[in-house]
Amino acid sequence: MLPADRTLDTLLDLDGQVLVVDPDGGYWVRFAVTRVPASLSKPHGLDYSLTLHGPDGERLVGFDNAHPVTRAQRGGPQDHRHRSRSVKPYEYRDAAGLLADFWEAVDAVLREKGVIR
């Protein structure tokens, strides 16, 4: 059994939120987070998708656990991250870590695109 995550309520409160993250309104993030029964694929008891989208709606960054990334992940935790067309496993630690890692990736992409400094 995993230890209690005291930051989980913050993540769950973001469910359904869509936030514009640039002054021109072209880039936005979306949060979908729900509790599910803990399982081998979702040991933290969450189904989540945190995404950054560009002006054309394309997903630029995503953290989710909707599917396994590699054969090694099948039957185990499905947490992973998307960046453009790249998909890599992600090690979920807790809700605060997920949010920090997501916002760090969002900021990196927005800097690369010249949206923020």
RAMO-V640882 format. One record per run of one state. SS is the DSSP state (A for helix, B for strand, O for the rest). FROM is the first residue (numbers start at 0). TO is the last residue. If there is no record, write none. Layout:
ss->{SS SS}
from->{FROM FROM}
to->{TO TO}
This chain:
ss->{O A O B O B O B O B O A O B O B O A O}
from->{0 7 13 17 20 27 35 45 53 58 64 70 73 79 83 85 89 94 112}
to->{6 12 16 19 26 34 44 52 57 63 69 72 78 82 84 88 93 111 116}
